[in-house]
Amino acid sequence: MPRPVKDKKSGIYYVRVRVPADLLATVGRAEISKSLRTREPAEAKERFAVEYAAMQRRWC
């Protein structure tokens, strides 16, 4: 299961997701990254779930 990724330098959590192979040409890059704008692990998990679901909906 995907999970939030913590930036080592700033401590901010991010959502990083690989773009599906069939959408690479449309999106133009292999990975999408977005800041969750928090340093708290519990808050990052909640925000990650929302952002990850939104990304999945966009790709379906």
Residue, then its C-alpha position, 0 to 999 in steps of 0.5 A: m500500500p502506498r504511504p506518505v513520503k517524508d522529505k529528509k531536509s524539511g520534514i514535510y510529507y509528500v504524496r508521490v505516485r507513479v503515473p500509469a504506463d498508458l498515461l505517460a504520454t498524456v501526463g508527460r512525466a513518470e511520477i507525480s509529487k504533491s506536498l501534504r503541507t504537514r510535518e505530523p505523521a497522523e495528519a499526513k496519513e489522513r491527507f495522503a488518503v484524500e490526495y491519493a484517492a483524488m489522483q486515482r479518480r483522475w486516472c480512471 
